[in-house]
Amino acid sequence: MGISQLLCEVRDRDYGGEQKAMAAAWAIHESTLSRWIRRERVPTSAWYDFLQRRLDISLAEVHAACQIERNGVARL
């Protein structure tokens, strides 16, 4: 599962589908989150620790999810 899908699941489950609320709770710019969700951008490794904490998954899982997006597998 790509990082976009993981983010969508958290947004829908924890924030009632409200991306703006999720971005505010995470203290990140809404456009950053939006680009990740729309697969326009993939988080860099600088974001991995942050995403690990927020998604409650391992660093290896964050890296793998981002790699899926980078490789285009999630778009098939």
Sequence and secondary structure as in RCSB ss.txt:
>XXXX:A:sequence
MGISQLLCEVRDRDYGGEQKAMAAAWAIHESTLSRWIRRERVPTSAWYDFLQRRLDISLAEVHAACQIERNGVAR
L
>XXXX:A:secstr
  HHHHHHHHHHHHHTT HHHHHHHHTS HHHHHHHHTTS    GGGHHHHHHHHT  HHHHHHHHHHHHHTGGG
 
